[in-house]
Amino acid sequence: MTSVLALKDVTVVRGDKQILSHVTWSVTEGQRWVIMGPNGAGKTTLMQICSGYMHPTSGTADVLDETLGKTNVRELRTRIGISSAATASLLPASESVFDAVLTAAHGVNGRWREVYDDVDRDRASLMITAWGLDALAQRRVGTLSEGERKRVHIARSLMADPELLILDEPAAGLDVAGREDLVGRLTLLAEDPTSPSLLLVTHHVEEIPSNFTHALLVANGQVSSQGLVNDVIASEPMSQAFGVRLTVERAEDRWYAHGFKPSRGRRALA
């Protein structure tokens, strides 16, 4: 199978702080990975490595068969789609939904003097339809609901037909209805054999689409567990990664997690 990511002994140090420590991880074409871990575990830094926006302090990181530090990262980044809070903040609120998706063809935020051909416009229309945005195509991004904006950013991240798609907490800030709509759309994306390899960062097991194949748990900048999703999104590995006793169950193709209740003899509030 074609290699998408090959990280070997990757360490990232900033100042006197070690953010990632000796991370070894590989992803092959067609796999769909969920990445989880406590706040501050190093997930965002890891995704910056995977997207070519950060180089490891030591170790090697091969992304789409290109070694970071030995390749033109500007060209590499055109092959990777990213949807995150950081990328979302760059999009002008006054931009129309159609143009917000279209401009990703040139990797810019906001229309200027770029020239787009019919192929670009057809691709943008396809992405807008796929993510349920037809009725919003001429609306301004700044007028959209949180769920609508999330779908715009994902459609935009797919505009350039990437080989790798990174979704960093795409359901953050959504209500239950918005979350369920997004999970359903991600499920359809994951089952499409023409879709790119997927990396999904989330804090909640309920947000994992049922057809994702693998999982990576990160804790204290290190890999806590990795492998097939059913083996990793389970009580013991999750408890170890998060440092609390968790019961993780799967029912009707969705995961659920809960902690242990405190003893009845203790008051919840002082």
C-alpha positions in Angstrom: 0.0 0.0 0.0 1.1 3.6 -0.7 2.6 5.4 2.3 0.8 8.6 3.3 2.7 9.3 6.6 5.8 7.8 8.0 7.0 9.4 11.3 10.0 7.8 12.9 11.2 8.9 16.4 9.8 12.4 15.9 10.6 14.8 18.7 9.6 18.5 18.9 11.2 20.8 21.4 10.3 24.5 21.8 12.5 26.4 24.3 12.9 24.1 27.3 9.7 22.2 26.7 9.4 18.9 24.8 6.1 18.9 23.0 6.4 15.6 21.2 8.7 12.8 22.3 9.9 10.0 20.0 6.7 9.6 18.0 6.7 6.7 15.5 3.5 6.4 13.4 2.6 5.3 9.9 -0.5 5.8 7.8 -1.1 4.2 4.4 -3.4 5.1 1.6 -7.1 4.7 2.2 -6.9 4.5 6.0 -9.1 6.7 8.2 -7.6 7.6 11.5 -9.0 9.3 14.6 -6.5 11.0 16.9 -7.4 11.5 20.5 -5.7 12.6 23.8 -6.0 15.0 26.7 -5.7 18.7 26.3 -2.0 19.6 25.9 -1.1 16.1 24.8 0.6 17.4 21.6 -2.2 16.6 19.0 -2.1 20.1 17.4 1.7 19.9 17.1 1.5 16.5 15.6 -1.0 17.7 13.0 1.3 20.6 12.1 4.0 18.0 11.4 1.6 16.0 9.3 0.6 19.1 7.3 4.1 20.3 6.6 3.7 23.4 8.7 6.3 22.3 11.3 9.5 20.4 11.1 10.6 17.9 13.9 13.5 18.9 16.1 14.8 15.4 15.6 13.6 12.2 13.9 12.2 12.0 10.4 8.8 12.8 9.0 7.8 11.6 5.5 4.6 13.1 4.3 3.2 11.8 0.9 6.6 10.3 0.2 8.4 13.6 0.8 10.8 14.1 3.7 10.3 17.3 5.7 13.5 19.3 5.5 14.4 17.8 2.1 11.5 19.0 0.0 9.6 22.1 -1.1 6.9 22.3 1.6 4.9 24.9 -0.3 4.3 22.4 -3.1 3.7 19.6 -0.5 1.0 21.6 1.2 -1.0 21.9 -2.0 -1.5 18.1 -1.7 -3.0 18.3 1.8 -6.4 19.6 2.9 -6.8 21.1 6.3 -9.8 22.2 8.3 -9.1 23.7 11.7 -9.8 26.7 13.9 -6.6 28.3 12.7 -7.5 28.0 9.0 -11.1 29.0 9.6 -10.0 32.3 11.2 -8.2 33.3 8.0 -11.4 33.3 5.9 -12.9 36.8 5.4 -16.4 37.1 6.9 -17.6 39.1 3.9 -16.7 36.3 1.4 -19.5 34.4 -0.2 -19.8 30.7 0.4 -19.1 29.9 -3.2 -16.0 32.1 -3.3 -14.8 30.8 0.0 -14.7 27.3 -1.5 -13.5 28.4 -5.0 -10.5 30.4 -3.7 -9.0 27.2 -2.3 -8.1 26.3 -5.9 -5.4 28.9 -5.6 -4.7 28.4 -1.9 -5.8 32.0 -1.0 -8.2 33.5 1.5 -10.5 36.0 -0.2 -11.0 36.9 -3.9 -8.4 39.3 -5.4 -7.2 39.1 -9.0 -7.0 35.3 -9.5 -8.4 33.8 -12.7 -10.6 30.7 -12.3 -11.7 28.5 -15.2 -14.8 26.3 -15.7 -13.0 23.3 -14.1 -12.5 25.3 -10.9 -16.1 26.5 -10.8 -17.5 23.1 -11.5 -15.3 21.6 -8.7 -16.5 24.3 -6.3 -20.1 23.6 -7.2 -19.6 19.9 -6.6 -18.1 20.5 -3.2 -20.9 22.9 -2.2 -23.5 20.3 -3.2 -21.7 17.4 -1.5 -21.7 19.4 1.8 -25.3 20.6 1.6 -24.5 24.2 0.9 -26.4 24.9 -2.3 -29.0 27.1 -0.6 -26.2 29.1 1.1 -23.9 29.6 -1.9 -24.4 33.3 -2.2 -24.6 34.0 1.6 -21.7 35.7 3.4 -19.6 33.4 5.5 -20.0 35.8 8.5 -23.8 35.3 8.5 -23.6 31.5 8.8 -24.3 29.3 11.8 -21.4 27.4 13.4 -22.5 24.2 11.7 -22.8 25.8 8.3 -19.4 27.4 8.6 -17.8 24.0 9.6 -19.2 22.5 6.4 -17.9 25.4 4.3 -14.4 24.9 5.7 -14.5 21.2 5.0 -15.8 21.7 1.5 -12.9 24.2 1.0 -10.3 21.8 2.3 -11.5 19.3 -0.3 -11.5 21.8 -3.2 -8.0 21.0 -4.4 -8.7 17.2 -4.4 -6.0 16.5 -1.7 -4.3 13.2 -1.1 -4.5 13.7 2.7 -7.3 15.5 4.6 -6.7 16.7 8.2 -9.8 17.6 10.2 -8.9 19.2 13.5 -11.9 19.1 15.9 -14.5 19.8 13.1 -17.4 19.3 15.5 -16.1 21.8 18.2 -18.8 24.2 19.1 -21.7 22.4 17.4 -25.0 21.5 19.1 -26.3 17.9 19.0 -28.1 18.3 15.7 -25.1 19.9 14.0 -22.7 17.3 15.4 -24.9 14.4 14.1 -25.2 16.0 10.7 -21.5 16.4 10.5 -20.8 12.9 11.7 -23.2 11.5 9.0 -21.4 13.5 6.3 -18.0 12.4 7.5 -19.2 8.8 7.4 -20.2 9.2 3.8 -16.8 10.8 3.0 -15.0 8.0 4.7 -16.8 5.2 2.8 -16.1 6.8 -0.6 -13.1 4.9 -2.0 -12.0 8.1 -4.0 -11.7 10.2 -0.8 -8.3 11.1 0.5 -6.7 9.4 3.5 -8.3 11.0 6.6 -7.0 12.2 10.0 -9.7 13.3 12.4 -8.8 15.0 15.7 -11.5 15.0 18.3 -12.1 15.1 22.1 -15.3 13.0 22.0 -15.7 9.3 21.0 -19.3 10.1 20.0 -17.9 12.1 17.1 -16.0 9.2 15.6 -17.7 8.0 12.3 -18.6 4.3 12.4 -16.4 3.4 9.4 -13.1 4.9 10.5 -10.4 2.2 10.5 -7.6 3.2 12.9 -7.0 5.2 16.0 -4.0 7.0 17.7 -4.0 8.0 21.3 -1.5 10.6 22.4 -0.6 11.5 26.0 2.2 13.7 27.4 3.6 14.1 23.9 4.0 10.4 23.3 2.0 7.7 21.6 -0.1 6.0 24.2 -1.7 3.5 21.9 -2.3 3.0 18.1 -3.9 0.4 15.9 -7.3 -0.8 14.7 -10.0 1.5 15.9 -11.9 -1.2 17.9 -8.7 -2.2 19.7 -7.7 1.4 20.7 -11.1 3.1 21.3 -11.7 0.8 24.3 -11.8 1.1 28.0 -8.2 0.1 28.9 -6.3 2.2 26.3 -8.5 5.2 26.7 -8.2 5.1 30.5 -4.4 4.9 30.2 -4.3 7.8 27.8 -6.6 10.1 29.7 -5.4 9.1 33.2 -8.9 8.4 34.5 -11.0 5.2 34.8 -13.2 5.2 31.7 -15.7 2.7 30.3 -15.9 2.8 26.5 -18.6 1.0 24.7 -19.8 0.6 21.1 -23.5 0.3 20.3 -25.2 0.7 16.9 -21.9 1.6 15.3 -21.2 4.5 17.6 -18.9 4.8 20.6 -19.8 6.1 24.1 -17.6 6.8 27.1 -18.4 7.4 30.7 -16.4 7.6 34.0 -17.1 6.0 37.3 -19.6 7.7 39.6 -18.3 8.9 42.9 -19.4 7.0 46.0 -22.8 7.9 47.4 -21.3 8.9 50.6 -19.5 11.9 49.1 -21.3 15.2 48.3 -20.9 16.6 44.8 -20.8 20.1 46.2 -19.3 21.4 49.4 
